[in-house]
Amino acid sequence: MSIVKKATADQLNVMIFEDRQQLGEYAAQMVAEKINELLDKQQMVNIIFAAAASQNEFLATLIKLQVDWKRINAFHMDEYIGLPKGAKQHFSYFLGEQIFNKVPFANVFCLDGSTEDTQAECERYSELLMKYPTDITCMGIGENTHLAFNDPYMADFNENRLVKVVELAVESRQQQVNEDCFEHVSQVPSYAYTLTVPALLKAKAIYSMVPGPSKAQAVFHTLNDEISVKYPSTILRTLSNAYLFLDTESAADLDAQTQASVLTFD
């Protein structure tokens, strides 16, 4: 498996692969190596996972690699509010199918989207994140450049909270329809829990897997535009411990001139 191109955008490490399968396999190898490196130094490793189709190849590979899962605590980064308990559209359900129920984690900590006291749920999950400080964040980037459910202009790079309730942007709700999670945008909940940007980026290492043509515009903005909450994913460019994995489809809007101006190739 070979990297087509390897570069940096400001401090962000960028890798472009031929296809999403190569992307997912390479990212999984990197994450597994980081987990094992950390386990050589500490008793437990705490990881935040994203629930999205962009993570499929990565997660499918990761669960097959040599990792001592019994020394890992797992979290996820967002969850709908108001769906029936057990609904397959819950992000905790997706991650259960992809990884949480596939390997023997020490603990799996999920946001509860069915509880009525949303403030208490934010506090409960925040306390868990403080008790088990994040070592690794595995994430994607939304079609509108959101990180978790930190949508454009709603994201706060200096947020004091770790978890909050947000009203979802129409673009974020439509993405769930585009990914066949719902038949119509009217079925997508309007509110959700999300880990805040600072909570996601507290990790010692951050891996962002972003394949596919639907992410091409988001990738373009991530790498080209001013770092601001207009495009939340631009904050990744401030982090030397962050890795952005692209395929040729998600990198399609980065023409030769753009690549020359925003990327420093190895």
Buried (B, 14 or more C-beta within 10 A) or exposed (E): EEBBBEBBBBEBBBBBBBBBBBBBBBBBBBBBEBBBEBBEEEEBBBBBBBBBBBBBBBBBBBBEBEBEBEBBBBBBBBBBBEBEEEBEBBBBBBBBEBBBEBBEBBEBBBBBBBEEEBEEBBBBBBEBBEEBEBBBBBBBBBBBBBBBBBBBEBBBBEBEEBBBBBEBBEBBBBBBBEBEBBEEBEEBBEBBBBBBBBBBBBBBBBBBBBBBEBBBBBBBBBBBBEBEBEBBBBBBBEBEBBBBBBBBBBBBBBEEEBBEEBBEEE
